[in-house]
């Protein structure tokens, strides 16, 4: 893992690399989305066979409920206990995240009300390539259930027993063996076998992310959740633990970006040695490539300089293993923050209760991670009495005239 001085040139290069568009992924996703939109099931089944070796023409994409129940009997009781703990914690947090219905009288005779209504149908995308992310199923399906979504559809290209068992635990009854950009297109536009949904949530590879952005004009999406990012910001700390957190996120994919940002060259060198040692002890994974190509140890001139970089980078995961209270006050942009040395990042990935579907590529400057609020819509209701009308009419007419919208003025004036 490289040690680099955090100069303006290095920062510019790191930010530019993350913003570079993958034209090949966009081209491929555009072709697949257009094909599925035009030819529906025929295209969906062809792409599933070509890319995932899934033969769906005879049996169809849907997994029977009996298979979900059977899978739950084949996995270990310890896994089911862990999933139940994770689901319980996610549910507790999701219940706090839900917006509330309310009503307020803004002036006599003028009442504004907010109604919180669940989205009718949601598609949860679960990656199933190098790893079956059972945690993503819990992180997407449980908040949707808390929000009251009536129809929750899960898609995964190659679900294993663990994923099917978790789906059963989460109360999911609809799970389809489809993945990639073709699954996103099917969920967004519908086919004969896959009814369309109102919103698609969940992370995926670069093709899935590109497809989600392509369909977002026609189907709502949560956020562009691209390659994993992690920053550990520390002036001192346990080098072994820091290295382990960097490796944990780096193993997601060869383009995952893991950084230590520090003011201490001593800590930088200790973490560099620990990363090398732990890599030798761990099974071969994408971490070895991603730490060489996309990760680095960055040595800043000062703590403020380091914090400024973190806010500009706006990482998906940020760890503050040291005395984090003062630093936390200066952090403006991050998907999620782990405060203190015991906050191992995988605890948040799996079981702490905070959602692991998080913004990447700088989106943390604009929004937070997935929450129960993403599964509802807030409808405003305006109730205006005769007296309330009288109090508002003059101001509305004056503003309509200022905008030159005389039909607006007339709709008020005609009621006088």
QUIJODA-V69173 format. One record per helix or strand. SS is the DSSP state (2 for helix, 1 for strand). FROM is the first residue (numbers start at 1). LEN is the number of residues. If there is no record, write none. Layout:
SS/FROM/LEN ; SS/FROM/LEN
//
This chain:
1/3/3 ; 2/8/12 ; 2/23/17 ; 2/41/12 ; 1/62/1 ; 2/65/10 ; 2/77/21 ; 1/102/6 ; 1/110/9 ; 1/121/5 ; 1/128/1 ; 1/132/1 ; 2/134/14 ; 1/151/5 ; 2/161/9 ; 1/174/3 ; 2/180/10 ; 1/199/3 ; 2/206/10 ; 1/220/2 ; 1/229/5 ; 2/239/12 ; 1/257/6 ; 2/265/17 ; 2/287/7 ; 1/296/4 ; 2/303/11 ; 1/317/4 ; 2/325/4 ; 1/336/4 ; 2/345/6 ; 2/363/3 ; 2/372/4 ; 1/376/9 ; 2/386/18 ; 2/406/8
//
